[in-house]
Amino acid sequence: MDLRRSLGKRPYPEVLALTDLILDDKVWATFDGWCASRSVDPDELRWDRWLNLVYYFATRNASKEDKDSFDAALAEHVAEWNTQKVKPVVAKALAAPNDGKPERKRAPKPAWYGDDKTNTFNSKAAMATLTAPGVSGKRRRK
């Protein structure tokens, strides 16, 4: 699927910031009138298109510096949101008792793992089983 048709290109905190910006009572009337003057019904747009329209509306008359500061404010909002989201998880992980057991650094060895002699034996046994008569999926003749 083309990326332009996918939903959710913007991070959730950025979506919240743009939505809060445009749904403010002072801004909505201007935004709605601006959309009406261009024969655009914001309620008919897909969500990703609506967010792009809101972003354009917010930055349409901004200079390059103002647009960069707006983008920086959105990025800061995303970073702040992520930090707030991570804080409880980190606090819970730090508060969890260790019970004196060391943490496993690696995944446990698989059940078939062994020394060279065991691996050779297992490989030969598997090969003998797979090449036995009647194992190939064909029916035996009676």
C-alpha positions in Angstrom: 0.0 0.0 0.0 1.2 3.5 -0.8 2.5 5.3 2.3 0.4 8.4 1.3 -2.8 6.3 1.8 -1.8 4.9 5.2 -3.2 6.3 8.3 -1.2 7.3 11.4 1.8 8.9 9.9 1.9 11.4 12.7 2.7 10.4 16.3 -0.2 10.3 18.7 1.0 13.2 20.8 1.3 15.4 17.7 -2.2 14.4 16.7 -3.4 15.5 20.2 -1.5 18.8 19.9 -2.9 19.7 16.5 -6.4 18.7 17.6 -6.2 20.7 20.7 -5.0 23.7 18.7 -7.8 23.6 16.2 -10.7 22.7 18.5 -10.0 25.8 20.7 -13.2 27.9 20.6 -11.3 31.0 19.4 -9.6 29.1 16.5 -12.3 26.8 15.4 -14.6 29.5 14.0 -11.7 30.9 11.9 -10.7 27.5 10.7 -14.2 26.5 9.8 -14.7 29.8 7.9 -11.4 29.4 6.2 -12.4 25.9 5.1 -15.9 27.1 3.9 -14.3 29.8 1.9 -12.4 27.1 0.0 -15.4 24.8 -0.3 -13.8 22.2 2.0 -15.9 20.3 4.5 -13.5 19.2 7.3 -16.0 16.6 8.5 -15.8 14.8 5.1 -12.0 14.4 5.1 -10.1 11.3 6.1 -8.3 11.6 9.4 -4.8 11.9 8.0 -6.0 14.5 5.5 -7.8 16.5 8.2 -4.5 16.6 10.3 -2.6 17.7 7.2 -5.2 20.5 6.7 -4.9 21.6 10.3 -1.1 21.6 10.0 -1.3 23.7 6.9 -3.8 26.1 8.4 -1.5 26.6 11.4 1.6 27.3 9.3 0.1 28.8 6.1 1.3 32.4 6.7 4.3 31.6 8.9 7.8 32.5 7.9 10.5 29.8 7.7 11.6 30.6 11.3 8.1 30.5 12.6 7.4 27.2 10.9 10.6 25.7 12.3 9.6 26.9 15.8 6.1 25.4 15.4 7.7 22.1 14.3 10.1 22.3 17.2 7.2 22.8 19.6 5.4 19.8 18.1 8.5 17.7 18.5 8.9 18.9 22.1 5.3 18.0 22.8 6.0 14.5 21.4 9.1 14.1 23.5 7.4 15.4 26.6 4.5 12.9 26.1 6.9 10.0 25.6 8.8 11.0 28.7 5.6 11.1 30.8 4.5 7.8 29.3 7.8 6.1 30.2 8.1 7.4 33.7 5.7 5.0 35.4 7.2 2.0 33.5 10.7 2.9 34.6 9.5 3.5 38.2 7.8 0.2 38.3 10.9 -1.6 36.9 13.1 0.1 39.5 10.7 -0.7 42.3 10.4 -4.4 41.5 12.2 -6.7 43.9 15.1 -8.7 42.6 14.8 -11.6 45.1 18.6 -12.1 44.9 18.3 -13.8 41.6 20.6 -12.6 38.8 18.9 -11.4 35.7 19.2 -13.6 32.6 21.3 -11.8 30.0 20.6 -14.4 27.3 17.7 -16.5 26.3 17.9 -20.1 27.6 19.5 -22.7 25.4 17.0 -24.6 23.2 16.1 -28.2 24.3 18.0 -29.7 21.4 21.2 -27.9 22.2 24.0 -30.2 23.4 27.6 -31.1 22.7 29.0 -32.3 19.4 28.4 -36.0 20.1 24.7 -35.4 21.0 24.1 -33.2 18.0 25.7 -35.8 15.7 23.5 -38.6 17.2 20.3 -36.4 16.9 21.1 -35.5 13.3 21.7 -39.2 12.3 18.5 -40.2 14.1 16.5 -37.5 12.3 17.9 -38.5 9.0 17.2 -42.2 9.5 13.6 -41.3 10.5 13.1 -39.1 7.5 14.5 -41.6 5.0 12.6 -44.6 6.4 10.2 -46.4 4.0 6.7 -45.0 4.1 7.8 -41.6 5.5 7.9 -39.8 2.1 4.1 -39.3 2.2 3.4 -42.1 -0.4 1.1 -44.9 0.6 2.6 -48.3 1.0 1.5 -51.1 -1.2 -0.1 -54.0 0.4 
